[in-house]
């Protein structure tokens, strides 16, 4: 449900002209020199095609990035952990379901 609520809120900000879906995502850490994550747009995050490394379903279950962040070791620094994820694919080139998209 958090993904849907986030998309609705982003849509409202886009409608008000405060955000643009095709502009780089407003995440300061990704806009440092030579960081390829600076090419990630809000549209890519909403479409789950950001290219960010992610394991939604792990084997064993605790190997899941989502479970680690929500229930194991990432709960205190959830946003920082989500923002710090490296790329595994070129932004926009690969769909990968990610529950952590809403924490970015």
N, C-alpha and C positions, 0 to 999 in steps of 0.2 A: 504494500500500500504506500510506503514511503516514496517509491519511485513515481507513482502516479501523482501524488500530492506535489512532489518536487517539480514534475513536468508542468502541472497546472500553474504553480507559482512562477516558474520561468516563463511560461506563456503569457501570464499577466504582465510581467516586466518587459517582455518583448513588445506586447501590444501598447504599452505605455512609452516605448522608445528608450527604455533604460538599459536594455540588453539587446544584442543581435545574435541570432542563432549561428550565423556564419562568421562571426568575429572570433578571434582566439579566446578561449575560456579565460575568465578573469582570475587566474590563479597565479599569483606573483612568483611563486617558486618555479613555475614552468617558463618564465620569461627571462631567465638568466641567459647570458651569452652561451651559445652552442648547445642549448637544451632543445632537442627535437620535439619535446612535449609541448612547446610553445605553439605548434601547428594544430593542436587539438582544439576544436570548436565546441561550443555548447551543443550544436546539432549532433556532433559525433558522440558526445557523452550521452545525450538523450537516446540516440539510436544504438548505443552500445557498440560503437565502431571506433573507439578512441585509439585502439592499438595497445592500450596499457595491459601489462602482464596481470593475469588473474586466473585463479582456479576456483570456480564456483562450487563444484562437487569434488571433494577429495576422496582418496582411498588410502588409508582409512578416513572416515568422515571428519576427523579433527584436522586433517591436512588441508581442508578447504580454507581458502583465504577468508571467506565470509565468516565461517565459524571461528577462525582464529581471532578476527577483529571483534566480533560480537560477543564471544563467550570465553576466550582463553587469554591471550596476551595483548590484544590490541585495544582493549576497552578504554584505557586511560588516555590514549593518544590516537583515537580513531581517525580523525581528520588528517593529522600529520602522517599517519601510516598510509592512508589512501592517496594522499598527495605525493608521497615519496616513491610510489610504484614506478618502475622503469617501463619503457616500451618493449613489447615483444613483436610488434608489427607496425608497419607504417600507418600513421593516423588516417582513418577513413577506409582502410583497405580490408579490414577483417571484422566480422561481427563476432562478439563473444558476450554471452549473457553475463551480467555482472551486477549483483545486488549492491556492491560497494560504490557504484556510480553516484548514488545520491549523497555520499559523504564527501565527494570531491568538490 
